[in-house]
Amino acid sequence: MYPTISHLLFDLFGINIPLPIQTFGFWVAIAFLAASYVITKELKRKENEGQLNVSIIKKTIGKSLSIYEILSNLITGFFIGFKLIEAIFHYSDLVANPQDFILSTRGSFIGGIFIAGLSIYLKWDENKKTRLATPKEIEKTIHPYELVGNMTMIAAVSGIIGAKVFHNLENMGAFIADPIGQLMAFSGLTFYGGLIAGAFSVIWYTRRYKINILHLIDAAAPALMLAYGVGRIGCQMSGDGDWGIDNLAPKPEWMVYLPDWMWSYTFPHNVIRSGIPMEDCGAQFWQPYCYQLANPVWPTAFYEVIMCLLIFSFLWAIRKQIRVPGILFCIYLGLNGVERFFIEKIRINTEYDILGGITQAEIISSCLVLVAVLGIYLLNRRSKK
């Protein structure tokens, strides 16, 4: 496993390049970029086919800087300088534990003041070039695909918050024992929490631009599936705990030409340092990630990567054949629910003491399948009318 990108480079090329980039976070970022690219293409296609319209908004130009703009630039600039200058002079501490470093109170006060001052100066200079003696109101045309950047940021922030909330609801014991630690830790994210929170936030944001919600969610369906699959690459490569139950069965003959880790794996050097100490950890570079599981387990994250990419390919192939708005998103919900429901059968997870033991993901995935079936029925019925 590769807790950080530096560990990956070390294993591939034998060189130590200290980078404060965690493998899981790297793949999450790639997932958002991939989803943004796909949804942008879909929104452009739908606009060209007349399924989405542009929005006309009124905007005032030539104004002086507002108090809000001044304060936001000061605060943002101060925080960046506060952490950036400290990171430059204490780079080894940043590399050793990026999340603790970022979330700590340590920083450079002088650096914060300098970058804050520079930020407000650049903003003032930019505003000076566009300022008018008498501000005027203009109409601006907004294409749906031009909002993808904002939608991605909103989905990222609200999604992480939602994923964190759902994870702590699923693991109340750990949350009660250490609420601050659980809330501030970068690990421990529940996909469905992120999906629900991100979806509601983006829909709320796009209402201002009067974008057809059904066409919007259809455009997002393949992108969401792709993002989920790419994100699971980070889970597999970092060993973040999203693995399966023990798998002590021998590898079947039909997998003889495939690597052993595709059948079962102990996840050595996993990022959460779970399991037992390794007898041979290798170079000092691997410290403190010298742990592996006592028994091999199902590599469920890898299986989800394969299934999600297959579902994405299917959604991408049929997207132009679906004529009723909203149906493609319902198909996505159904396939996502089925995939997650069955992977839960071999995946380690917290179970609720109901119905003989059921996980949060099994409950939500079952609901998604029901919503998908009901949604397809109602949308088709409305379309016929």
N, C-alpha and C positions, 0 to 999 in steps of 0.2 A: 504494500500500500504506500501511497505517497501523501503524507499529511500536507505538504506544501509543494509548490511548483519547483522549489529548489531541490527537494528530494527526488522528484521525477528527473530533473536534469542530471543530477548526480548519478542516478541509476542508469540512465541512458548513455551518458557521455563521460562519466567519471570525473566531472568537474564540479566544484562547489561554488555556485553563484548565489550568495545570500539575498533572497528576495522575500519581502513580506507579503507574499501572495499565497493564501491557502488554496489547496486544490478544489475543495468543495465550492468556495466562493468564486473561483475562476470559472468553473463550469456553470454556475448559476448566472454569472454575467454573460457567458456565451449563450445560454438559454434565452435570456431576455433579448439579446441582439438578434438571434435567429428568429424569435417570435416577431420582433419588430419588422424584420425584413419581409417575412411571409405575409403579415397582416397589411403591410404597406402595399404589396403587390395586389392583394385581394381587393383592398379599398379602391385602388386605381382602376382595376378591372370593372368593379361594380359601378364606379362613376362613369366610365366610358360606355358601359352598357345601359346607362340610364336608371340604374337601381338606387343610386345615391345622388343627392343633389348637393351643390355647394351652398354655403351659408354666407349671408351678407351681414356683417356686424358693423356697428358704428364705433369709431375710434377717434379719440382726440389727440392731435399731434401738436408739437411745438410747446408743450407745457414745461415748466421748470420741475426740477426734482421734487417729489413729494416727501413728506416726513417718513412715510412707510419705506420708500425706496432708500432713503439715507440710512435709516436704522437697519434695514435688512442687509445692506451692503457692509455696514460697520460690523454687525454681528457675525455675518458670514466670513468677512475678511479677517476679523479677530480670531475666530475659531480655527480657520485654515492656518494662519500664521502661528498661532499658539501651539498647534500640533506639528506643523511642518518644520519649523526651525528646531524644535525639540527632537524631532525624528532625524534631522540631518546630523545633529551633533551626538545623538545617541542611537545611531542606526542599528547597532547590534541588539539593543533592547527591543526595538521595533520588530526585528526579524525573529527574535526568540519567541515573542508572544504578541502578535499584531493586535488581537482583539483586546487583551488586557491593557496594552499601551494606549490604544485609541479611546477606550472607555475609562481610563484612569483620569485623575485630575492633574497629572503632571503636564507641563508644557512651558513654553517660553513667553513670558509676559511682554517682553520687548518685541519679540517676533510678532505677537498678536497685534500690538499697536502699529508696528511698521506696515504689515500687510493690510490692516484695516484702513490706515491712512492712504496707502497706495490704491486700494480698491475704490475708496470714495473719490479720490482725485481722478482716476480713470473714468469713473461713472459721470462725474461732473463735467469733464472735458468732452465726453461723448455727447452729453446732454446739451452742452453749449453750442455744438455744431448744428443741432436740430431745433434749438429753441426759437420760437417766433414771438414777435412783439405782441401779437394777439393769437393765442391758440385757436385752432379751427378743428371742426369735426368732419371726418371723412368716412366713407364707406369702404370696407375692406372685404374682399372675397376670400373665404376660407374653404379650402378643399378638405374633405375628410381625412385623406392620407397625411395632410400637414399636421394633424393633431396626434399622430402616432407617438412622437417623442414625449409629449405631455402625458399621453395615456400610459406609456411604458413606465414613466417615473411614478405616476399615481398608483399604478398596479404594483410596482415594486415595493413602495413604502407601505401601502395599505395591505398588500399581500403578506409581507414579512410580519407585520403586526398581527394580522389574522392567523397566520401560521403559528405564531408564538402563543397566541391566546388558546387556540385549539389544542396545541401540544400540552400546555399546562392544564387544561381541562381533562386531558387524557391521562395526565400523570400528576394528579393532585397531591399525592404523598410527597413527591420530590419537591413540588412547588411550596407546600406548606413548610417543609424542612428548611428550604433555602429560597425564599421568594425573590430576593434581589438577584442572587446568582442565576436563578432560572430565567428571569426576565432579561438579564443583560448578556447571557451567553449567546454566541452566534449559532451554536448547535441546537438541535431540538426544534425542528420545524415540521408542521403538519401540512401536507399539500392541500387537502381539502379546505383547511382554514384559510390558506392563502388564496385559493380559487374563489371562495365565497366572498371574502372581504374585497379582493381585487376587482371582482366582477361588479359588485354593487357600487364601488367607488368610481370605476370607469363609466358605468352607465349614468351615474349622477352627474359626472363631469360633462359627458357628451350631450346631455339634455339641453344645455345652453345653446348648442349649435344645431339643434333640431335634426340630429342624425337618426335615421330609421333604425331603431334598436334591433329589430329582427335581422336586417341585413348586416348590421355591425357584428352581432354575435355569430352569424354565419361566417363572416370573414375571419373572426377570431378562432373559430373551432379548430382548423388544422394547426394554427399557430400555437394554441394552447397544448395540443397533443405533442407537437414537436418540442416545445419548451420543457414539458414534463419528461420526455425521453432524454433530452440532452442533460437536464438537471440530474437525472439518475446516473449518468456517467460519473458525475462528481461524487455521488454517494458510493459507487462501486470503487472508484480509484482512491478515495480517501479513507474508506472504511469508517463511515460515520455512524454505524450502528443499525442502518437499514438493511440488515441481513436476515436470513431465515433461521428456522429452527435447526437443530442438529440433523445432519445427514451422514449417517455412518454406513450407508449402503455402498457397495462397490460400484465403480463407474461402469455403466453398461457397455457392451461390446460395440454398439453402433456409435459410441462416442470415443472410440479408441484413438482416433486421429486428432481429437480436440484436446486442448489443455485441460489438466485436472481441475483447475479453478472454476471451469464452467459447470462442473458437477457439484463440487463441494470445496470449501476453502476455510482456512483458519484466520484469514485476514491479519497477517503479520504486519507490524508497524502501523496498526490502525490509529486514526487521529484521536479517537476518544480514549485510547490506552485501556481498552477492555481486554479481559482475559488474564492469562498467566504470563510471568516474565519469560522472555525468550532465552534459551540457553546460548544461542549464538546470535547476537544482535547485529554483528557486523561492525562497521566503522563507527567511531565516536559521533560521527555526523548524524546518526539515527537517534541519538538520545534526544528527548526522553521517551521516544515512541518504541520502546523495546518490549512490546506485548503482543500476544496472539491468543486466539481463542483456544480453549482446552480441547474442544472437539470441532471438527469441520462442520460447516453449516451450508445451507442452500444460498447461493449468491443471487438472492431475489432481485437486487437492484439491476444486475446484468440482464436478468430475464425481462424486467420491465423495460429496459432500454430497447430490447429487440421487439417486444410487443407494441410499445408506443410508436416506434418508427414504422412498424407495419400498419398500425392504425392510421398514423399520419399519412402514409402513402395512399391508403384507401380513401381517406377523406379528400385528399388532394385530387385523386383521380375522378371522384364522383361529383365534385363541387359544382361543375358547370351543368351537370345533368339535373340537379335539384332545382325545381322551379318555384316551390312554395317557400317563401322566406321563413326562417326559423327551423326548418326541418333538419338542415345539416347540423345545426348546433344540438338538436335533440339526439341525432345519431351519435354525435360526439359524446354527449352525456351518457348515453346507453352503453357504448363501447368502453368508455372510460370506467363506468361502474362495474361492468362485467370483468374487465381486466383486473381492477383493484380487488374486487370481491374474491376472486379465485386465488390471486397471489397471496392474500391474507392467510390462506389455509396453510402455507408453509413459511410464513413470515413471522418473526418474533414481534409481539406487540402486546400492549396492555389490554386486558379483556375486562369488560363490564360483567358483573355477576347477574346477568339476565339471559334468559333463553338458553341456559346451559353454557354460557360464556360467549360473548360476542365483542368484537372490537369496534372502536369508533368509526374506523374506515369501512367496516362491513355494514354498519348502520347507514352511513352516508351514501355509500356506493349502491346499496339496495334502493334507497330513496331516489338516487339519480336515475336508476333504470326505470322505476315507476314514473318519475317525472318525464323521462324520455318517451315512454309509451303513450302516456296521457297527452303530452305535448304534440306528438306526431298525429294522434287522432284528432285533437281539437283544431290544429292548424290545417289539416287536410279538409276537415268539415267546414271550417270558415272559408277556405279557398273555393270549395265547390259552391257555397252560397254566393 
